Amino acid sequence: MQILYSPNRTDFTTVQTYSNTTSGSVYHQPAAAGGCYKLRWQNANGRYQYSNTVCLNSNAKNGFSNAVLHANGNLSFTSQDATRCLFALVSADGKLLGQMWHTVTPGANNIQFQKSLSSGTVIVIKAVSGKTQTSFLFRVEN
C-alpha cells in the first residue's frame, strides 16, 4: 500500500510505502498548506486500486506533536499551546466518524473518541479552533 500526496489534485507522488505486514505512522509536512492524499494498493490480479481522494486545508502551523491514534479511538498528543478545539475524526473516503470539543493544555493530552477503528486504516483528524483549521493524516495503531 502507498500513501500518495498532491499539492494540486493532479500530480501525486508517493509519501510512504507499506508492505502488508508493516505498522507505523507517517509524518508528512508539505511545502504548501493543504494538499490532497489518497491510497494506492495492488489487488490479487496485480492491478492498482485507489481510495477516494481526501483534500486537506491547513491554514496555519500548530503546536501539536507526538500524536498517535489508537484502534480504541484514543488520540494522544503533546501541545505547546492552550486552546479549545473541535476535533473531527474523518475516514479516508471523507465520512465523518465522530467529533468532540476538547480543551487542549500545554503538555500531554488525550482524547477518547467513541469509535473503534481498525488497526492499519488511514484516518484524518481535523482540529478547528476559531478561524484556524489543522488536519493530520494518521495510520491507526493497536
PyMOL CGO cylinders between C-alpha atoms (Angstrom):
from pymol import cmd
from pymol.cgo import CYLINDER

trace = [
    CYLINDER, 0.00, 0.00, 0.00, 1.18, 3.52, -0.73, 0.3, 1, 1, 1, 1, 1, 1,
    CYLINDER, 1.18, 3.52, -0.73, 0.15, 6.92, 0.61, 0.3, 1, 1, 1, 1, 1, 1,
    CYLINDER, 0.15, 6.92, 0.61, 0.16, 9.43, -2.25, 0.3, 1, 1, 1, 1, 1, 1,
    CYLINDER, 0.16, 9.43, -2.25, 0.22, 13.25, -1.98, 0.3, 1, 1, 1, 1, 1, 1,
    CYLINDER, 0.22, 13.25, -1.98, -0.63, 16.02, -4.44, 0.3, 1, 1, 1, 1, 1, 1,
    CYLINDER, -0.63, 16.02, -4.44, -0.48, 19.79, -3.93, 0.3, 1, 1, 1, 1, 1, 1,
    CYLINDER, -0.48, 19.79, -3.93, -2.90, 20.29, -6.85, 0.3, 1, 1, 1, 1, 1, 1,
    CYLINDER, -2.90, 20.29, -6.85, -5.25, 17.21, -7.02, 0.3, 1, 1, 1, 1, 1, 1,
    CYLINDER, -5.25, 17.21, -7.02, -3.50, 16.03, -10.20, 0.3, 1, 1, 1, 1, 1, 1,
    CYLINDER, -3.50, 16.03, -10.20, 0.19, 15.24, -9.76, 0.3, 1, 1, 1, 1, 1, 1,
    CYLINDER, 0.19, 15.24, -9.76, 0.56, 12.63, -7.00, 0.3, 1, 1, 1, 1, 1, 1,
    CYLINDER, 0.56, 12.63, -7.00, 3.85, 11.44, -5.51, 0.3, 1, 1, 1, 1, 1, 1,
    CYLINDER, 3.85, 11.44, -5.51, 4.47, 8.62, -3.02, 0.3, 1, 1, 1, 1, 1, 1,
    CYLINDER, 4.47, 8.62, -3.02, 4.86, 9.76, 0.60, 0.3, 1, 1, 1, 1, 1, 1,
    CYLINDER, 4.86, 9.76, 0.60, 5.21, 6.29, 2.15, 0.3, 1, 1, 1, 1, 1, 1,
    CYLINDER, 5.21, 6.29, 2.15, 5.06, 2.66, 1.04, 0.3, 1, 1, 1, 1, 1, 1,
    CYLINDER, 5.06, 2.66, 1.04, 3.91, -0.16, 3.34, 0.3, 1, 1, 1, 1, 1, 1,
    CYLINDER, 3.91, -0.16, 3.34, 4.11, -3.90, 2.92, 0.3, 1, 1, 1, 1, 1, 1,
    CYLINDER, 4.11, -3.90, 2.92, 1.08, -5.83, 4.17, 0.3, 1, 1, 1, 1, 1, 1,
    CYLINDER, 1.08, -5.83, 4.17, 2.81, -6.61, 7.48, 0.3, 1, 1, 1, 1, 1, 1,
    CYLINDER, 2.81, -6.61, 7.48, 4.24, -3.18, 8.33, 0.3, 1, 1, 1, 1, 1, 1,
    CYLINDER, 4.24, -3.18, 8.33, 2.94, -1.00, 11.12, 0.3, 1, 1, 1, 1, 1, 1,
    CYLINDER, 2.94, -1.00, 11.12, 3.91, 2.55, 11.91, 0.3, 1, 1, 1, 1, 1, 1,
    CYLINDER, 3.91, 2.55, 11.91, 2.95, 6.13, 11.28, 0.3, 1, 1, 1, 1, 1, 1,
    CYLINDER, 2.95, 6.13, 11.28, 3.80, 8.80, 8.75, 0.3, 1, 1, 1, 1, 1, 1,
    CYLINDER, 3.80, 8.80, 8.75, 4.50, 12.46, 9.32, 0.3, 1, 1, 1, 1, 1, 1,
    CYLINDER, 4.50, 12.46, 9.32, 4.30, 14.49, 6.12, 0.3, 1, 1, 1, 1, 1, 1,
    CYLINDER, 4.30, 14.49, 6.12, 4.66, 18.26, 6.07, 0.3, 1, 1, 1, 1, 1, 1,
    CYLINDER, 4.66, 18.26, 6.07, 4.22, 19.58, 2.54, 0.3, 1, 1, 1, 1, 1, 1,
    CYLINDER, 4.22, 19.58, 2.54, 5.86, 22.83, 1.44, 0.3, 1, 1, 1, 1, 1, 1,
    CYLINDER, 5.86, 22.83, 1.44, 2.44, 24.49, 0.97, 0.3, 1, 1, 1, 1, 1, 1,
    CYLINDER, 2.44, 24.49, 0.97, -0.56, 24.45, 3.30, 0.3, 1, 1, 1, 1, 1, 1,
    CYLINDER, -0.56, 24.45, 3.30, -3.18, 21.85, 2.44, 0.3, 1, 1, 1, 1, 1, 1,
    CYLINDER, -3.18, 21.85, 2.44, -2.98, 19.32, -0.36, 0.3, 1, 1, 1, 1, 1, 1,
    CYLINDER, -2.98, 19.32, -0.36, -4.63, 16.04, -1.27, 0.3, 1, 1, 1, 1, 1, 1,
    CYLINDER, -4.63, 16.04, -1.27, -3.94, 12.44, -0.27, 0.3, 1, 1, 1, 1, 1, 1,
    CYLINDER, -3.94, 12.44, -0.27, -5.10, 9.05, -1.49, 0.3, 1, 1, 1, 1, 1, 1,
    CYLINDER, -5.10, 9.05, -1.49, -4.14, 5.40, -1.02, 0.3, 1, 1, 1, 1, 1, 1,
    CYLINDER, -4.14, 5.40, -1.02, -2.95, 3.03, -3.74, 0.3, 1, 1, 1, 1, 1, 1,
    CYLINDER, -2.95, 3.03, -3.74, -2.65, -0.76, -3.46, 0.3, 1, 1, 1, 1, 1, 1,
    CYLINDER, -2.65, -0.76, -3.46, -2.35, -3.80, -5.71, 0.3, 1, 1, 1, 1, 1, 1,
    CYLINDER, -2.35, -3.80, -5.71, -5.23, -6.23, -5.82, 0.3, 1, 1, 1, 1, 1, 1,
    CYLINDER, -5.23, -6.23, -5.82, -4.86, -10.00, -6.23, 0.3, 1, 1, 1, 1, 1, 1,
    CYLINDER, -4.86, -10.00, -6.23, -4.74, -9.61, -10.04, 0.3, 1, 1, 1, 1, 1, 1,
    CYLINDER, -4.74, -9.61, -10.04, -1.79, -7.20, -9.82, 0.3, 1, 1, 1, 1, 1, 1,
    CYLINDER, -1.79, -7.20, -9.82, -3.85, -4.15, -10.79, 0.3, 1, 1, 1, 1, 1, 1,
    CYLINDER, -3.85, -4.15, -10.79, -3.65, -0.90, -8.85, 0.3, 1, 1, 1, 1, 1, 1,
    CYLINDER, -3.65, -0.90, -8.85, -6.68, 0.34, -6.97, 0.3, 1, 1, 1, 1, 1, 1,
    CYLINDER, -6.68, 0.34, -6.97, -7.14, 3.79, -5.42, 0.3, 1, 1, 1, 1, 1, 1,
    CYLINDER, -7.14, 3.79, -5.42, -9.09, 5.16, -2.48, 0.3, 1, 1, 1, 1, 1, 1,
    CYLINDER, -9.09, 5.16, -2.48, -11.12, 8.32, -2.74, 0.3, 1, 1, 1, 1, 1, 1,
    CYLINDER, -11.12, 8.32, -2.74, -9.02, 11.49, -2.65, 0.3, 1, 1, 1, 1, 1, 1,
    CYLINDER, -9.02, 11.49, -2.65, -9.07, 13.47, 0.60, 0.3, 1, 1, 1, 1, 1, 1,
    CYLINDER, -9.07, 13.47, 0.60, -8.07, 17.13, 0.38, 0.3, 1, 1, 1, 1, 1, 1,
    CYLINDER, -8.07, 17.13, 0.38, -6.93, 18.99, 3.48, 0.3, 1, 1, 1, 1, 1, 1,
    CYLINDER, -6.93, 18.99, 3.48, -6.88, 22.70, 4.11, 0.3, 1, 1, 1, 1, 1, 1,
    CYLINDER, -6.88, 22.70, 4.11, -4.37, 23.53, 6.80, 0.3, 1, 1, 1, 1, 1, 1,
    CYLINDER, -4.37, 23.53, 6.80, -4.18, 27.31, 7.06, 0.3, 1, 1, 1, 1, 1, 1,
    CYLINDER, -4.18, 27.31, 7.06, -1.80, 27.63, 9.98, 0.3, 1, 1, 1, 1, 1, 1,
    CYLINDER, -1.80, 27.63, 9.98, 1.00, 25.83, 11.75, 0.3, 1, 1, 1, 1, 1, 1,
    CYLINDER, 1.00, 25.83, 11.75, 0.15, 24.40, 15.15, 0.3, 1, 1, 1, 1, 1, 1,
    CYLINDER, 0.15, 24.40, 15.15, 1.84, 23.30, 18.31, 0.3, 1, 1, 1, 1, 1, 1,
    CYLINDER, 1.84, 23.30, 18.31, 0.83, 19.59, 18.20, 0.3, 1, 1, 1, 1, 1, 1,
    CYLINDER, 0.83, 19.59, 18.20, 3.44, 16.82, 18.17, 0.3, 1, 1, 1, 1, 1, 1,
    CYLINDER, 3.44, 16.82, 18.17, 3.96, 13.17, 19.16, 0.3, 1, 1, 1, 1, 1, 1,
    CYLINDER, 3.96, 13.17, 19.16, 0.43, 12.31, 18.05, 0.3, 1, 1, 1, 1, 1, 1,
    CYLINDER, 0.43, 12.31, 18.05, -0.81, 8.71, 17.95, 0.3, 1, 1, 1, 1, 1, 1,
    CYLINDER, -0.81, 8.71, 17.95, -4.31, 7.44, 17.11, 0.3, 1, 1, 1, 1, 1, 1,
    CYLINDER, -4.31, 7.44, 17.11, -5.13, 4.02, 18.59, 0.3, 1, 1, 1, 1, 1, 1,
    CYLINDER, -5.13, 4.02, 18.59, -7.70, 1.45, 17.44, 0.3, 1, 1, 1, 1, 1, 1,
    CYLINDER, -7.70, 1.45, 17.44, -9.74, 2.02, 20.63, 0.3, 1, 1, 1, 1, 1, 1,
    CYLINDER, -9.74, 2.02, 20.63, -10.38, 5.63, 19.50, 0.3, 1, 1, 1, 1, 1, 1,
    CYLINDER, -10.38, 5.63, 19.50, -7.82, 7.23, 21.83, 0.3, 1, 1, 1, 1, 1, 1,
    CYLINDER, -7.82, 7.23, 21.83, -5.87, 10.15, 20.34, 0.3, 1, 1, 1, 1, 1, 1,
    CYLINDER, -5.87, 10.15, 20.34, -2.80, 11.15, 22.35, 0.3, 1, 1, 1, 1, 1, 1,
    CYLINDER, -2.80, 11.15, 22.35, -0.60, 14.13, 21.53, 0.3, 1, 1, 1, 1, 1, 1,
    CYLINDER, -0.60, 14.13, 21.53, 1.58, 16.84, 23.01, 0.3, 1, 1, 1, 1, 1, 1,
    CYLINDER, 1.58, 16.84, 23.01, 0.72, 20.53, 22.65, 0.3, 1, 1, 1, 1, 1, 1,
    CYLINDER, 0.72, 20.53, 22.65, 2.76, 23.68, 23.08, 0.3, 1, 1, 1, 1, 1, 1,
    CYLINDER, 2.76, 23.68, 23.08, -0.33, 25.86, 23.47, 0.3, 1, 1, 1, 1, 1, 1,
    CYLINDER, -0.33, 25.86, 23.47, -3.58, 26.03, 25.42, 0.3, 1, 1, 1, 1, 1, 1,
    CYLINDER, -3.58, 26.03, 25.42, -6.71, 26.30, 23.27, 0.3, 1, 1, 1, 1, 1, 1,
    CYLINDER, -6.71, 26.30, 23.27, -10.20, 24.89, 22.83, 0.3, 1, 1, 1, 1, 1, 1,
    CYLINDER, -10.20, 24.89, 22.83, -10.60, 22.82, 19.64, 0.3, 1, 1, 1, 1, 1, 1,
    CYLINDER, -10.60, 22.82, 19.64, -13.27, 20.86, 17.84, 0.3, 1, 1, 1, 1, 1, 1,
    CYLINDER, -13.27, 20.86, 17.84, -11.62, 17.57, 16.82, 0.3, 1, 1, 1, 1, 1, 1,
    CYLINDER, -11.62, 17.57, 16.82, -13.22, 15.66, 13.94, 0.3, 1, 1, 1, 1, 1, 1,
    CYLINDER, -13.22, 15.66, 13.94, -12.41, 12.05, 13.01, 0.3, 1, 1, 1, 1, 1, 1,
    CYLINDER, -12.41, 12.05, 13.01, -12.79, 11.56, 9.21, 0.3, 1, 1, 1, 1, 1, 1,
    CYLINDER, -12.79, 11.56, 9.21, -12.36, 8.36, 7.18, 0.3, 1, 1, 1, 1, 1, 1,
    CYLINDER, -12.36, 8.36, 7.18, -10.09, 8.25, 4.12, 0.3, 1, 1, 1, 1, 1, 1,
    CYLINDER, -10.09, 8.25, 4.12, -13.20, 8.46, 1.91, 0.3, 1, 1, 1, 1, 1, 1,
    CYLINDER, -13.20, 8.46, 1.91, -14.38, 11.66, 3.65, 0.3, 1, 1, 1, 1, 1, 1,
    CYLINDER, -14.38, 11.66, 3.65, -17.04, 10.29, 6.05, 0.3, 1, 1, 1, 1, 1, 1,
    CYLINDER, -17.04, 10.29, 6.05, -17.34, 11.96, 9.46, 0.3, 1, 1, 1, 1, 1, 1,
    CYLINDER, -17.34, 11.96, 9.46, -16.83, 9.20, 12.06, 0.3, 1, 1, 1, 1, 1, 1,
    CYLINDER, -16.83, 9.20, 12.06, -17.04, 11.35, 15.17, 0.3, 1, 1, 1, 1, 1, 1,
    CYLINDER, -17.04, 11.35, 15.17, -16.26, 14.74, 16.62, 0.3, 1, 1, 1, 1, 1, 1,
    CYLINDER, -16.26, 14.74, 16.62, -15.85, 16.33, 20.03, 0.3, 1, 1, 1, 1, 1, 1,
    CYLINDER, -15.85, 16.33, 20.03, -14.73, 19.51, 21.73, 0.3, 1, 1, 1, 1, 1, 1,
    CYLINDER, -14.73, 19.51, 21.73, -11.56, 19.32, 23.81, 0.3, 1, 1, 1, 1, 1, 1,
    CYLINDER, -11.56, 19.32, 23.81, -9.69, 21.90, 25.87, 0.3, 1, 1, 1, 1, 1, 1,
    CYLINDER, -9.69, 21.90, 25.87, -6.06, 21.43, 24.88, 0.3, 1, 1, 1, 1, 1, 1,
    CYLINDER, -6.06, 21.43, 24.88, -3.48, 22.11, 27.58, 0.3, 1, 1, 1, 1, 1, 1,
    CYLINDER, -3.48, 22.11, 27.58, 0.29, 22.53, 27.22, 0.3, 1, 1, 1, 1, 1, 1,
    CYLINDER, 0.29, 22.53, 27.22, 1.92, 19.12, 27.57, 0.3, 1, 1, 1, 1, 1, 1,
    CYLINDER, 1.92, 19.12, 27.57, 0.34, 15.68, 27.16, 0.3, 1, 1, 1, 1, 1, 1,
    CYLINDER, 0.34, 15.68, 27.16, -3.30, 15.43, 26.02, 0.3, 1, 1, 1, 1, 1, 1,
    CYLINDER, -3.30, 15.43, 26.02, -5.68, 12.51, 25.43, 0.3, 1, 1, 1, 1, 1, 1,
    CYLINDER, -5.68, 12.51, 25.43, -9.00, 12.49, 23.60, 0.3, 1, 1, 1, 1, 1, 1,
    CYLINDER, -9.00, 12.49, 23.60, -11.25, 9.42, 23.64, 0.3, 1, 1, 1, 1, 1, 1,
    CYLINDER, -11.25, 9.42, 23.64, -13.47, 9.20, 20.56, 0.3, 1, 1, 1, 1, 1, 1,
    CYLINDER, -13.47, 9.20, 20.56, -16.45, 6.88, 20.98, 0.3, 1, 1, 1, 1, 1, 1,
    CYLINDER, -16.45, 6.88, 20.98, -15.47, 4.94, 17.88, 0.3, 1, 1, 1, 1, 1, 1,
    CYLINDER, -15.47, 4.94, 17.88, -13.43, 1.76, 17.46, 0.3, 1, 1, 1, 1, 1, 1,
    CYLINDER, -13.43, 1.76, 17.46, -11.10, 1.81, 14.48, 0.3, 1, 1, 1, 1, 1, 1,
    CYLINDER, -11.10, 1.81, 14.48, -9.42, -0.95, 12.52, 0.3, 1, 1, 1, 1, 1, 1,
    CYLINDER, -9.42, -0.95, 12.52, -5.69, -1.09, 13.06, 0.3, 1, 1, 1, 1, 1, 1,
    CYLINDER, -5.69, -1.09, 13.06, -3.80, -0.04, 9.94, 0.3, 1, 1, 1, 1, 1, 1,
    CYLINDER, -3.80, -0.04, 9.94, -6.55, 2.11, 8.44, 0.3, 1, 1, 1, 1, 1, 1,
    CYLINDER, -6.55, 2.11, 8.44, -5.82, 5.71, 7.47, 0.3, 1, 1, 1, 1, 1, 1,
    CYLINDER, -5.82, 5.71, 7.47, -7.80, 8.43, 9.25, 0.3, 1, 1, 1, 1, 1, 1,
    CYLINDER, -7.80, 8.43, 9.25, -7.82, 12.22, 9.01, 0.3, 1, 1, 1, 1, 1, 1,
    CYLINDER, -7.82, 12.22, 9.01, -8.11, 14.24, 12.22, 0.3, 1, 1, 1, 1, 1, 1,
    CYLINDER, -8.11, 14.24, 12.22, -9.22, 17.86, 11.83, 0.3, 1, 1, 1, 1, 1, 1,
    CYLINDER, -9.22, 17.86, 11.83, -8.66, 20.30, 14.68, 0.3, 1, 1, 1, 1, 1, 1,
    CYLINDER, -8.66, 20.30, 14.68, -10.61, 23.56, 14.46, 0.3, 1, 1, 1, 1, 1, 1,
    CYLINDER, -10.61, 23.56, 14.46, -10.02, 26.48, 16.81, 0.3, 1, 1, 1, 1, 1, 1,
    CYLINDER, -10.02, 26.48, 16.81, -11.60, 29.81, 15.88, 0.3, 1, 1, 1, 1, 1, 1,
    CYLINDER, -11.60, 29.81, 15.88, -10.67, 30.52, 12.25, 0.3, 1, 1, 1, 1, 1, 1,
    CYLINDER, -10.67, 30.52, 12.25, -7.74, 28.06, 12.27, 0.3, 1, 1, 1, 1, 1, 1,
    CYLINDER, -7.74, 28.06, 12.27, -8.12, 24.51, 10.95, 0.3, 1, 1, 1, 1, 1, 1,
    CYLINDER, -8.12, 24.51, 10.95, -5.33, 21.96, 11.05, 0.3, 1, 1, 1, 1, 1, 1,
    CYLINDER, -5.33, 21.96, 11.05, -5.54, 18.47, 9.54, 0.3, 1, 1, 1, 1, 1, 1,
    CYLINDER, -5.54, 18.47, 9.54, -3.49, 15.38, 10.35, 0.3, 1, 1, 1, 1, 1, 1,
    CYLINDER, -3.49, 15.38, 10.35, -3.25, 12.10, 8.48, 0.3, 1, 1, 1, 1, 1, 1,
    CYLINDER, -3.25, 12.10, 8.48, -2.91, 9.03, 10.76, 0.3, 1, 1, 1, 1, 1, 1,
    CYLINDER, -2.91, 9.03, 10.76, -2.41, 5.32, 10.35, 0.3, 1, 1, 1, 1, 1, 1,
    CYLINDER, -2.41, 5.32, 10.35, -4.33, 3.70, 13.21, 0.3, 1, 1, 1, 1, 1, 1,
    CYLINDER, -4.33, 3.70, 13.21, -2.12, 1.84, 15.71, 0.3, 1, 1, 1, 1, 1, 1,
    CYLINDER, -2.12, 1.84, 15.71, -3.06, -1.01, 18.08, 0.3, 1, 1, 1, 1, 1, 1,
]
cmd.load_cgo(trace, "trace")
